[in-house]
Amino acid sequence: MFLKKKCFYIFSVLALGLFISVYFNVKRLNEIKTVMAELEAKNAKIEMEQASFEDREKLFFNSLKSEIFQVTAYDPSPESCGKWAQFGITKTGTKPNSLRTVAVDPNIIPLGSLVYIEGIGWRIAEDTGRLVKGRTIDVYFDTYEDALEFGKKSIRVYYNQRDSVKVNS
């Protein structure tokens, strides 16, 4: 009888331990499921936001003018800039930068306009040039060699005249 009671208590303690273990594992599993559901909801929201950003990006690109331009290159040397090379500034008064500056005909693209050149990227119309007339853009390079290597290309250019800023001549 004593042995039966002892076995019963041992069995009861083991069963209680097993029950507690299962209870907390199920509770933890439910917590994990809740966190996963929250993460899935956040991911869905991010996907929606990205989709709407992509839609806005498409609308923005569709609002830009798109034309083929003759894209050439220039550098800070007197051969490229003539007498203006000594000043080292653009028509808008900025220091030219190879990651930002392009020269344009302000009758086509106003100075200060944001310009996207396929294969090159975003630039700002900061300068003009004596040979930059009509649908021609001069991309600024730091060195004569880089400008020479670029050469002359026909490239699609996107620009938005409404983004221009007033520049004192």
Secondary structure in CASP SS format (residue, H / E / C, confidence):
PFRMAT SS
TARGET T0000
AUTHOR 0000-0000-0000
METHOD secondary structure of the structure
MODEL  1
M C 1.00
F H 1.00
L H 1.00
K H 1.00
K H 1.00
K H 1.00
C H 1.00
F H 1.00
Y H 1.00
I H 1.00
F H 1.00
S H 1.00
V H 1.00
L H 1.00
A H 1.00
L H 1.00
G H 1.00
L H 1.00
F H 1.00
I H 1.00
S H 1.00
V H 1.00
Y H 1.00
F H 1.00
N H 1.00
V H 1.00
K H 1.00
R H 1.00
L H 1.00
N H 1.00
E H 1.00
I H 1.00
K H 1.00
T H 1.00
V H 1.00
M H 1.00
A H 1.00
E H 1.00
L H 1.00
E H 1.00
A H 1.00
K H 1.00
N H 1.00
A H 1.00
K H 1.00
I H 1.00
E H 1.00
M H 1.00
E H 1.00
Q H 1.00
A H 1.00
S H 1.00
F H 1.00
E H 1.00
D H 1.00
R H 1.00
E H 1.00
K H 1.00
L H 1.00
F H 1.00
F H 1.00
N H 1.00
S H 1.00
L C 1.00
K E 1.00
S E 1.00
E E 1.00
I E 1.00
F E 1.00
Q E 1.00
V E 1.00
T E 1.00
A E 1.00
Y E 1.00
D C 1.00
P C 1.00
S C 1.00
P H 1.00
E H 1.00
S H 1.00
C H 1.00
G H 1.00
K H 1.00
W H 1.00
A H 1.00
Q H 1.00
F C 1.00
G C 1.00
I C 1.00
T C 1.00
K C 1.00
T C 1.00
G C 1.00
T C 1.00
K C 1.00
P C 1.00
N C 1.00
S C 1.00
L C 1.00
R C 1.00
T E 1.00
V E 1.00
A E 1.00
V C 1.00
D C 1.00
P C 1.00
N C 1.00
I C 1.00
I C 1.00
P C 1.00
L C 1.00
G C 1.00
S C 1.00
L E 1.00
V E 1.00
Y E 1.00
I E 1.00
E C 1.00
G C 1.00
I C 1.00
G E 1.00
W E 1.00
R E 1.00
I E 1.00
A E 1.00
E E 1.00
D E 1.00
T C 1.00
G C 1.00
R C 1.00
L C 1.00
V C 1.00
K C 1.00
G C 1.00
R C 1.00
T E 1.00
I E 1.00
D E 1.00
V E 1.00
Y E 1.00
F C 1.00
D C 1.00
T C 1.00
Y H 1.00
E H 1.00
D H 1.00
A H 1.00
L H 1.00
E H 1.00
F H 1.00
G C 1.00
K C 1.00
K E 1.00
S E 1.00
I E 1.00
R E 1.00
V E 1.00
Y E 1.00
Y E 1.00
N C 1.00
Q H 1.00
R H 1.00
D H 1.00
S C 1.00
V C 1.00
K C 1.00
V C 1.00
N C 1.00
S C 1.00
END
